[in-house]
Amino acid sequence: MAGNHNYPPVEVWAGVECTVNRVADHFNDQLLLNGHHHRLDDLEHIAWLGVRTIRYPVLWERTAPKSLAKPDWHWTDQRLSNLKSLGINPIAGLTHHGSGPSYTSLADASFAEGLAQYAGMVARRYPWLTHYTPVNEPLTTARFSGLYGHWYPHKQSPLLFVQMLLNQCKATVLAMKQIRQVQPDALLVQTEDLGQTHSTPELAYQADFENSRRWLTYDLLCGKVNKGHPMYAYFQWLGIPDSEIIFFLENPCPPDILGVNHYLTSERFLDSRTDFYPQHMRGGNGRHAYVDTEAIRIPEVEVAGPYKLIRQVWERYKRPIAITEAHLGCTREEQLRWLHQIWQTAGKLREEGVDIRAVTGWSMLGSYDWDSLLTNIRGHYEPGLFDVRAPQPRPTALAKYIKSLTSGQPIEYPVLDSPGWWQRNDRWIGHCLQPILDNAADEVVLPARGRPILITGATGTLGNAFERICSQRGLSFILLNRQEMDISSAEQVEAAVTKYHPWAIINTAGYVRVEQAESEPEKCFRENVTGAAVLAEVCRKKGIRLLTYSSDLVFDGQATKPYTEKDTVHPQGVYGESKAEAEKQVMGILPSALVIRTSAFFGPWDEHNFLTLFLRSLQNGEPFDVKTNEYISPTYVPDLVHTSLDLLIDGEEGIWHLANQGSISWADFGRTVALQAGFDADMVETWYQKQLKQADTDAKKSTALSSYKLHSMPLLANAISRYVHECTLWKVPVIAL
């Protein structure tokens, strides 16, 4: 019962995603991708978080890639020494979804002895280490390598899957024996992904099998797999010798801490109604055809969730538990909501008498290419506690959340007041199961709630994009037009703030007619400068965050390389002058404001941007003069809005440049998109050559933007491809890209 225990308080741990997995003959090293291999001062960031325990790599593949006889300890010596001096206790991970160096594999009978030998070497070199994870997630790694064929040695064999699992668990037992000869009090922190399988009635037998299989890592180490175990007969049917099972009965090595890793995709649903799904999702077990999909996406499934799953672990083993990975690859507020839910779940279980030792902020430096299960190296990055796309790892809202926990400070994130996407019924929209969705039509969709974001500029491109994307992200917001709140009127702004009580204001309003500004300077300055200054003053008085936008036209275009935030502004023209003055006044009034310079919007929802007008002109055979000597950094509006929201939630301040990475002339921009959009190539090339012949004699001008603070915006070529795929504002058939 709650209260009748003396368990220690729940701690906060951190962890570095450090997978070194093998695909064919290529080793994918997360520590190289995230840059931690080269940055020693990352350890200072760990100390800043206030955590005192970290899951940290001491990996076999990295230390002894060629031979156990020739290990290279330099990197590990330096890092572990620094962690020790900082008072941070490492949980040493010896393999992390790895199959060992090139001279072994999970299917190799010598794998266990090799890892045990390496573990003994680690223990003798670092006798002060007290916590170990010899093999991270043995069951998951065996499934991906031996059952699904994703990772080396790329097998799809139930027999090899079991042999790989047994090899890894045996390696764990032997490794801990070697370690405890040096450090008798060493603790085994055994991690495993924790999920549950649900199914339609016809597939209950398959779900039961998978729900028994999911415990195998812990059951083997605890010596629970005997003739009465539901998986024992399966092992015998595959031809596994009894001696391999008896080894675990005679050499139990129960984890001192059960490390639970749970992801929203960990709970699965096996659906026999294959007609509801596209062909590529269909599979089976030789007895029934079915689709294996995410349970959280199916409206008729009552998922267990982290609370019930962790309680299952406790009831089954009655051993200390740590949540060793708490990560969500999603937008920032959703990452916060998931981490917050896990922390609250741990606290609730702790109060109910479950021995929860820790919640781990994972991953400290983010991760690369997990969207493809590390089978393709495309550079797809998911930020974690820090964003490594900056010159130095940049703390996100997740890092600040962790720091609040370790310092005992109150947690104040208004975005936590709204439910996560996994708690909103709109998570089903777009799924293949339309018949089920029809039956679920009366379900209540939980709305965003709590203090809103106040957004100005309801009639503009950016304001409409924020409305759409905030709705998608479950962010509470109020969108106002000029009649509802004139931003140049302090009285109206204060009245709106009093009425709506926002935690932030996003200003997308303003004067946007660049050429016309020359004849309307007073109007341009009133809308761009006075309004922004009024918002800054009200935000200063009320303690509200402010995000406002500036332009690449604060620069004169004479530079030979893209402008960064360090460059001095030198506007040419009234519009650029108004934006430069607005920056100056906003930052003078409210230094904590976030001012984003951007350039040349294009997006799939706006009928008035350059690309939409240009493509319609081509479609109609109308002339459309563009500049060949003016270079810009076109900015895809969805990317701009998403990144802006992340920076706002992270609490960033000052002037930032956000534009898709790349520089292009207006003429080349239109030509590139037209060709990708399926317009007749001869027509496009004829138009383009005409533009070149009529090119201005003026020298090249470029207001292209770059950033020294953060390279988070996708490449321009990537943005153009997505624009062409998503845009329906013209009716030219889109070719396959």
CORJO-V909760 format. One record per residue. N is the residue number from 1. PSI is psi in whole degrees, -180 to 180 (NA if undefined). OMEGA is omega in degrees with one decimal (none if undefined). NEAR is the number of other C-alpha atoms within 8 Angstrom. Layout:
((N/PSI/OMEGA/NEAR) (N/PSI/OMEGA/NEAR))
This chain:
((1/155/-179.4/5) (2/137/177.5/8) (3/-22/-178.4/7) (4/58/-179.4/6) (5/163/179.3/6) (6/41/-179.6/4) (7/149/177.5/5) (8/160/178.9/5) (9/156/177.5/5) (10/126/179.9/11) (11/168/172.4/7) (12/121/175.2/14) (13/168/172.3/14) (14/166/179.2/14) (15/147/178.4/14) (16/122/173.9/13) (17/116/-168.3/12) (18/23/-177.3/10) (19/133/167.0/12) (20/84/-179.7/13) (21/166/-175.0/14) (22/129/173.1/12) (23/115/-171.2/13) (24/-121/-179.6/8) (25/13/-177.3/5) (26/129/176.2/6) (27/124/178.8/8) (28/116/-172.6/11) (29/108/179.8/10) (30/-31/-178.1/12) (31/-25/171.9/11) (32/-41/-179.1/9) (33/-43/-178.3/7) (34/-2/174.6/12) (35/-2/-177.2/9) (36/-28/178.8/9) (37/-33/-174.3/8) (38/-10/-173.2/6) (39/103/177.2/7) (40/-32/-175.6/8) (41/-2/170.8/6) (42/-30/-177.8/9) (43/-28/175.6/10) (44/-34/177.3/7) (45/-36/176.7/8) (46/-45/179.2/10) (47/-39/179.3/11) (48/-34/179.3/8) (49/-25/-178.7/11) (50/5/178.2/9) (51/153/-179.3/13) (52/1/176.5/10) (53/138/179.8/11) (54/137/169.8/13) (55/120/-169.1/12) (56/142/-175.1/11) (57/128/166.2/11) (58/66/-161.5/11) (59/137/178.3/10) (60/-47/-176.8/13) (61/-32/-176.1/11) (62/-35/-175.6/8) (63/-38/-177.9/11) (64/63/-174.2/13) (65/-25/-176.8/11) (66/-39/-176.0/8) (67/144/173.8/8) (68/-19/178.6/8) (69/-14/-177.2/5) (70/64/178.9/7) (71/153/174.9/9) (72/108/-174.1/7) (73/1/-170.5/7) (74/-52/-176.7/6) (75/-47/-177.3/7) (76/-40/177.4/9) (77/-48/-176.1/8) (78/-46/-176.7/8) (79/-46/-178.6/10) (80/-36/176.9/9) (81/-43/179.6/8) (82/-40/177.3/9) (83/-41/179.3/12) (84/-43/-179.3/9) (85/-26/178.2/7) (86/-3/179.6/7) (87/28/-179.0/7) (88/126/-176.4/12) (89/118/178.4/10) (90/139/163.7/12) (91/105/-170.8/14) (92/117/174.9/13) (93/124/-175.3/15) (94/-30/167.2/14) (95/143/-177.7/18) (96/96/-173.0/14) (97/23/-179.0/12) (98/161/175.9/11) (99/19/-177.7/11) (100/173/176.9/13) (101/179/-174.0/12) (102/-18/-178.2/7) (103/13/175.4/7) (104/-178/174.6/10) (105/170/179.6/12) (106/-25/179.7/13) (107/-3/-177.8/10) (108/129/-179.1/7) (109/-22/-179.0/7) (110/0/-177.4/7) (111/-47/-175.6/15) (112/-46/-179.7/14) (113/-36/178.7/9) (114/-45/179.4/8) (115/-38/178.1/14) (116/-41/177.8/14) (117/-44/179.1/10) (118/-41/179.0/11) (119/-41/177.1/14) (120/-38/177.6/12) (121/-41/178.7/8) (122/-47/-177.8/10) (123/-39/-179.7/13) (124/-32/-179.2/9) (125/-33/-177.9/6) (126/69/-174.0/7) (127/-14/-179.6/10) (128/-11/177.3/5) (129/136/-175.3/13) (130/-11/-177.1/10) (131/134/-177.0/11) (132/145/164.5/13) (133/90/-178.0/14) (134/-40/-179.6/14) (135/121/176.8/16) (136/129/174.7/12) (137/67/-178.8/13) (138/-43/-177.8/13) (139/-46/180.0/11) (140/-45/-179.4/9) (141/-40/178.3/11) (142/-38/177.8/14) (143/-47/-176.5/10) (144/-30/-175.9/11) (145/-34/-172.6/16) (146/-21/-176.2/17) (147/-39/-177.4/13) (148/-18/176.6/10) (149/14/-178.2/12) (150/-43/-173.5/10) (151/164/179.9/13) (152/137/6.3/13) (153/24/169.5/12) (154/52/179.8/12) (155/154/175.6/12) (156/66/-173.3/11) (157/122/176.1/8) (158/-38/179.7/9) (159/-48/-179.5/9) (160/-34/175.1/12) (161/-49/-178.9/15) (162/-41/179.1/10) (163/-40/178.1/10) (164/-40/176.8/12) (165/-47/179.9/13) (166/-40/177.4/9) (167/-45/-177.7/13) (168/-41/179.1/13) (169/-38/175.5/13) (170/-41/177.5/10) (171/-38/178.5/15) (172/-46/179.3/12) (173/-48/-177.6/12) (174/-37/179.0/11) (175/-44/-179.6/16) (176/-32/175.0/13) (177/-44/178.5/8) (178/-44/-178.5/13) (179/-42/-175.3/15) (180/-13/170.4/10) (181/-27/178.3/7) (182/-46/-177.1/10) (183/89/-174.3/12) (184/-26/-177.2/7) (185/10/-178.4/6) (186/139/-178.2/12) (187/141/174.7/10) (188/116/173.5/12) (189/98/-174.1/13) (190/116/-178.4/14) (191/151/173.1/13) (192/144/174.9/13) (193/134/-177.4/11) (194/116/178.3/11) (195/-171/176.4/11) (196/147/-178.5/12) (197/133/174.7/13) (198/165/-177.1/12) (199/166/166.1/11) (200/160/-173.5/10) (201/-38/-176.8/5) (202/-24/-174.8/7) (203/18/-179.3/12) (204/-36/-179.8/10) (205/-38/179.2/7) (206/-40/177.1/7) (207/-41/178.2/12) (208/-43/178.9/9) (209/-48/-177.6/8) (210/-31/177.8/10) (211/-22/170.5/10) (212/-39/-179.1/10) (213/-33/-173.2/8) (214/-20/-178.4/11) (215/0/-166.5/8) (216/-39/-179.9/10) (217/-53/-178.4/13) (218/-40/-178.4/10) (219/-41/177.6/10) (220/-49/-177.6/13) (221/-32/-179.7/14) (222/1/179.4/11) (223/34/-177.3/14) (224/-8/-175.5/9) (225/93/177.3/14) (226/-169/-176.0/10) (227/-19/177.1/6) (228/-4/-178.1/6) (229/140/-177.4/9) (230/-18/-179.6/7) (231/-7/-175.7/9) (232/-45/-179.8/11) (233/-35/178.1/9) (234/-43/177.4/8) (235/-44/-179.8/10) (236/-41/179.8/10) (237/-34/178.4/7) (238/-15/179.9/8) (239/19/177.1/7) (240/126/179.4/10) (241/144/178.3/7) (242/-32/-177.5/7) (243/-32/-179.7/6) (244/-29/176.8/9) (245/-40/180.0/10) (246/-31/177.7/9) (247/-43/-177.1/8) (248/-29/175.9/15) (249/-35/-179.4/12) (250/-17/-178.1/7) (251/59/-179.5/8) (252/144/179.1/11) (253/66/-175.2/9) (254/137/179.1/9) (255/139/173.5/13) (256/-30/174.1/10) (257/126/176.6/12) (258/113/-179.1/12) (259/109/-175.6/12) (260/124/173.1/14) (261/119/-178.6/12) (262/130/177.9/12) (263/159/-179.2/12) (264/-26/179.0/8) (265/-2/-176.0/8) (266/-30/176.5/11) (267/127/-173.7/15) (268/158/175.4/14) (269/124/177.5/15) (270/115/-171.2/14) (271/119/-179.7/12) (272/-8/-178.2/11) (273/69/-171.4/8) (274/-22/-179.2/11) (275/-17/179.2/5) (276/-9/-170.2/8) (277/156/174.9/11) (278/160/-173.5/9) (279/-39/-172.9/5) (280/-14/179.9/4) (281/-9/-172.8/8) (282/142/178.3/12) (283/-150/179.5/8) (284/-176/-177.5/9) (285/13/-177.3/6) (286/-18/178.5/5) (287/-42/177.7/5) (288/145/169.9/8) (289/141/178.7/11) (290/171/175.4/12) (291/132/176.4/15) (292/109/-175.4/11) (293/178/-177.1/8) (294/124/-178.3/11) (295/-32/-176.3/13) (296/-18/-178.0/12) (297/-4/-174.7/8) (298/118/-172.0/10) (299/-25/-175.9/11) (300/-1/-177.7/5) (301/129/172.2/9) (302/97/-177.4/5) (303/154/179.5/7) (304/-47/-178.5/9) (305/169/-173.5/6) (306/-36/-177.4/9) (307/-52/-177.5/10) (308/-38/-178.2/8) (309/-43/179.2/12) (310/-37/176.9/9) (311/-35/175.0/10) (312/-43/178.5/8) (313/-45/-178.4/9) (314/-46/-178.3/13) (315/-30/-176.9/7) (316/-36/-170.7/6) (317/-26/-178.3/6) (318/42/178.8/7) (319/157/-179.9/10) (320/144/-176.0/12) (321/140/168.6/13) (322/139/171.8/13) (323/103/-167.5/13) (324/-6/170.1/15) (325/127/174.5/13) (326/93/-174.5/16) (327/148/175.3/12) (328/124/177.0/9) (329/89/-174.5/7) (330/-165/177.5/7) (331/165/-170.0/9) (332/-44/-177.5/11) (333/-32/177.6/11) (334/-37/174.5/12) (335/-43/178.0/13) (336/-45/-177.5/12) (337/-40/-179.5/12) (338/-47/178.9/12) (339/-41/179.6/11) (340/-41/178.2/9) (341/-42/179.2/8) (342/-43/179.6/11) (343/-44/178.6/9) (344/-38/177.6/8) (345/-44/178.7/10) (346/-43/178.7/13) (347/-41/179.2/9) (348/-45/178.7/8) (349/-39/178.4/13) (350/-42/178.4/12) (351/-26/-178.7/9) (352/5/174.8/9) (353/9/177.0/11) (354/134/-177.0/10) (355/78/176.6/11) (356/121/-175.9/12) (357/-35/-172.1/11) (358/159/166.5/13) (359/132/-173.9/16) (360/123/171.5/13) (361/113/-173.0/16) (362/133/-3.8/15) (363/146/-174.5/15) (364/-43/-175.3/12) (365/14/-177.9/14) (366/-171/-177.4/17) (367/158/-178.4/13) (368/134/166.7/13) (369/23/173.0/14) (370/-13/175.7/8) (371/-23/175.5/6) (372/20/-179.6/7) (373/34/175.9/8) (374/18/179.5/11) (375/-18/177.3/9) (376/130/178.0/7) (377/93/-178.2/9) (378/-4/179.8/5) (379/20/177.1/6) (380/116/-171.1/9) (381/136/172.5/8) (382/111/179.1/9) (383/154/175.8/11) (384/-131/177.9/14) (385/-31/176.1/15) (386/153/176.3/14) (387/115/-174.0/13) (388/7/177.3/13) (389/7/174.5/10) (390/166/178.7/11) (391/-37/170.9/8) (392/148/-178.3/6) (393/127/-174.8/11) (394/123/-179.7/9) (395/130/176.1/11) (396/-179/177.3/11) (397/-28/178.2/12) (398/-42/178.0/14) (399/-41/-179.1/11) (400/-32/175.0/10) (401/-47/179.2/10) (402/-43/180.0/11) (403/-36/175.5/11) (404/-41/179.4/11) (405/-45/-176.2/11) (406/-26/-178.2/11) (407/-4/179.4/7) (408/18/179.9/6) (409/154/178.6/7) (410/147/-180.0/6) (411/114/-175.2/7) (412/86/176.3/4) (413/104/-178.7/6) (414/-27/-178.2/9) (415/-17/179.3/10) (416/-12/-178.9/10) (417/-16/-179.4/10) (418/152/-179.3/12) (419/154/174.7/13) (420/167/-176.8/10) (421/-30/-179.0/11) (422/-9/177.6/9) (423/-1/-178.8/7) (424/137/-177.1/11) (425/-15/178.0/12) (426/-2/174.3/7) (427/-17/-179.3/8) (428/-18/-175.5/10) (429/135/179.9/6) (430/-7/178.3/4) (431/162/-175.1/7) (432/-16/-169.2/7) (433/63/-177.2/9) (434/-40/177.9/8) (435/-39/178.6/6) (436/-39/178.5/9) (437/-39/178.3/11) (438/-39/178.8/7) (439/-23/-177.9/7) (440/13/-173.2/8) (441/-27/-177.7/6) (442/-2/178.8/5) (443/147/-179.6/6) (444/130/175.5/5) (445/119/-179.8/7) (446/122/-177.6/8) (447/164/169.5/8) (448/145/-178.0/10) (449/180/-178.3/9) (450/-173/-179.4/9) (451/133/-174.9/11) (452/172/163.6/15) (453/132/177.0/13) (454/121/-175.6/14) (455/126/176.2/15) (456/162/175.0/16) (457/49/-173.6/16) (458/-24/-176.0/12) (459/-2/-175.1/7) (460/168/179.4/9) (461/-49/-174.9/7) (462/-40/177.9/10) (463/-44/178.4/15) (464/-36/178.4/11) (465/-40/176.9/12) (466/-39/178.0/10) (467/-47/-178.1/10) (468/-47/-172.5/8) (469/-35/174.6/11) (470/-37/176.4/11) (471/-44/178.8/9) (472/-38/-175.1/7) (473/1/178.9/10) (474/33/178.5/12) (475/126/178.2/13) (476/132/-177.2/14) (477/159/171.7/10) (478/124/-179.7/9) (479/123/-175.3/11) (480/144/172.8/12) (481/-180/-175.2/11) (482/-33/179.1/10) (483/-32/-179.6/6) (484/-30/177.2/6) (485/107/174.7/12) (486/113/-173.3/11) (487/-14/176.6/14) (488/-2/178.5/10) (489/112/179.3/10) (490/-36/-178.8/10) (491/-44/-179.3/6) (492/-38/179.3/10) (493/-45/179.6/14) (494/-37/178.4/9) (495/-41/179.0/8) (496/-40/178.8/10) (497/-42/178.1/9) (498/-38/-177.3/7) (499/-43/-171.1/6) (500/-17/178.4/10) (501/56/-177.8/9) (502/156/172.5/11) (503/-17/179.1/11) (504/153/172.0/11) (505/131/173.9/14) (506/118/-176.8/11) (507/107/175.5/12) (508/4/-179.9/12) (509/166/175.9/11) (510/173/179.1/9) (511/127/-173.0/8) (512/-2/-176.3/5) (513/94/-170.6/7) (514/-50/-177.1/8) (515/-39/-178.4/6) (516/-21/179.7/7) (517/-28/-179.5/12) (518/-28/179.5/10) (519/-3/178.8/5) (520/53/-174.2/8) (521/-39/-178.2/10) (522/-44/178.7/6) (523/-42/179.5/9) (524/-46/-178.5/15) (525/-37/179.6/10) (526/-44/-176.3/10) (527/-35/-175.4/14) (528/-32/-174.9/14) (529/-56/-176.9/14) (530/-45/-178.9/11) (531/-44/-179.8/14) (532/-39/179.8/15) (533/-40/177.3/12) (534/-45/178.3/13) (535/-42/179.9/12) (536/-41/-178.9/13) (537/-43/178.6/10) (538/-41/178.3/11) (539/-39/178.2/13) (540/-45/-177.4/10) (541/-35/-172.9/7) (542/-4/-178.8/6) (543/42/-176.5/6) (544/143/176.0/11) (545/145/178.6/11) (546/130/170.6/14) (547/124/176.9/13) (548/164/-170.8/12) (549/143/174.0/10) (550/-165/-167.6/13) (551/156/172.2/11) (552/-17/-176.9/12) (553/6/167.9/12) (554/-7/176.6/14) (555/157/-174.5/13) (556/-7/176.5/11) (557/11/-177.0/8) (558/-6/-177.0/7) (559/155/179.2/10) (560/0/177.2/5) (561/162/-178.5/6) (562/144/180.0/11) (563/140/172.4/13) (564/177/-179.1/10) (565/-18/-179.0/11) (566/-17/-175.9/6) (567/146/-179.8/6) (568/135/-179.9/5) (569/147/177.6/8) (570/76/-172.4/7) (571/152/173.2/11) (572/113/179.8/10) (573/159/-174.6/7) (574/-44/-177.1/11) (575/-50/179.1/15) (576/-38/178.2/14) (577/-40/179.8/11) (578/-39/179.9/12) (579/-39/177.9/14) (580/-41/179.3/12) (581/-38/177.7/9) (582/-44/176.5/14) (583/-48/-176.9/10) (584/-46/-177.0/8) (585/-43/-179.5/10) (586/-48/-178.0/13) (587/-29/176.2/11) (588/-37/179.9/7) (589/-42/-172.1/10) (590/84/-178.0/11) (591/-20/-179.9/9) (592/1/179.6/10) (593/154/174.6/14) (594/115/-179.1/13) (595/121/-175.9/13) (596/120/171.8/14) (597/137/-179.5/12) (598/-174/-169.0/13) (599/142/163.4/13) (600/71/179.1/9) (601/142/161.9/10) (602/142/-176.7/12) (603/168/-173.1/11) (604/-5/-172.5/9) (605/3/-170.9/7) (606/123/-178.3/10) (607/-4/-171.5/7) (608/5/179.5/6) (609/168/-174.9/10) (610/-47/-174.3/9) (611/-42/-179.5/9) (612/-46/178.5/12) (613/-41/-179.1/10) (614/-48/-177.4/10) (615/-36/176.5/11) (616/-36/176.9/9) (617/-43/176.9/11) (618/-43/-178.7/11) (619/-37/-177.6/9) (620/-1/-179.7/6) (621/26/-177.8/6) (622/150/177.8/7) (623/149/179.5/6) (624/99/-177.4/7) (625/131/176.4/5) (626/164/-177.6/7) (627/136/174.2/11) (628/-12/-175.6/13) (629/3/178.7/11) (630/122/-176.7/11) (631/139/-177.5/14) (632/174/172.1/14) (633/89/-178.5/15) (634/143/-173.7/14) (635/118/179.2/15) (636/119/-169.4/14) (637/-44/177.5/11) (638/-40/177.4/9) (639/-43/-179.5/11) (640/-46/-177.0/12) (641/-46/-179.7/12) (642/-46/-178.5/10) (643/-38/177.7/10) (644/-44/179.7/9) (645/-41/178.2/8) (646/-45/-179.9/11) (647/-39/178.3/9) (648/-47/-179.8/11) (649/-33/177.6/10) (650/-13/180.0/11) (651/25/-179.5/7) (652/156/-176.2/9) (653/168/172.8/9) (654/-166/-175.8/10) (655/130/-179.4/9) (656/146/173.3/11) (657/125/176.4/12) (658/113/174.5/13) (659/150/177.4/14) (660/141/-170.7/14) (661/116/179.3/11) (662/160/179.6/9) (663/137/-175.0/11) (664/151/175.7/10) (665/159/178.0/12) (666/-42/-178.3/12) (667/-45/179.7/11) (668/-32/177.5/9) (669/-51/179.7/9) (670/-43/-179.9/11) (671/-46/-178.2/11) (672/-47/-177.5/8) (673/-40/-179.4/11) (674/-42/179.6/11) (675/-42/179.0/11) (676/-29/-176.8/12) (677/-3/174.7/11) (678/10/175.9/11) (679/155/-179.9/11) (680/124/-174.0/7) (681/-39/-179.6/8) (682/-41/179.0/6) (683/-45/-178.4/8) (684/-43/-178.8/13) (685/-36/176.2/9) (686/-46/176.8/8) (687/-44/-175.7/8) (688/-43/179.2/10) (689/-35/176.2/8) (690/-40/178.0/8) (691/-40/-179.5/13) (692/-39/-179.3/8) (693/-30/-178.7/6) (694/15/-175.0/6) (695/145/177.6/9) (696/150/175.9/7) (697/-6/-179.8/4) (698/157/178.3/5) (699/159/178.6/5) (700/138/174.3/7) (701/142/179.7/10) (702/122/171.5/13) (703/27/178.8/17) (704/145/-176.6/14) (705/146/169.0/16) (706/-180/-178.7/12) (707/139/172.3/12) (708/-5/-176.4/10) (709/-39/-171.7/8) (710/130/175.4/8) (711/70/-174.7/9) (712/-16/-178.6/6) (713/138/-179.7/11) (714/163/176.0/9) (715/150/-178.9/9) (716/-41/-179.6/11) (717/-39/177.7/6) (718/-42/-179.8/8) (719/-41/178.7/11) (720/-42/179.3/10) (721/-42/179.6/10) (722/-37/176.7/8) (723/-48/-179.2/11) (724/-39/-178.8/11) (725/-37/-170.5/7) (726/-24/-170.6/7) (727/134/177.4/10) (728/21/-174.9/6) (729/-7/170.2/9) (730/165/-169.1/8) (731/31/174.3/5) (732/132/178.6/8) (733/136/-179.7/6) (734/126/178.9/9) (735/158/176.2/7) (736/136/-177.5/3) (737/NA/none/4))
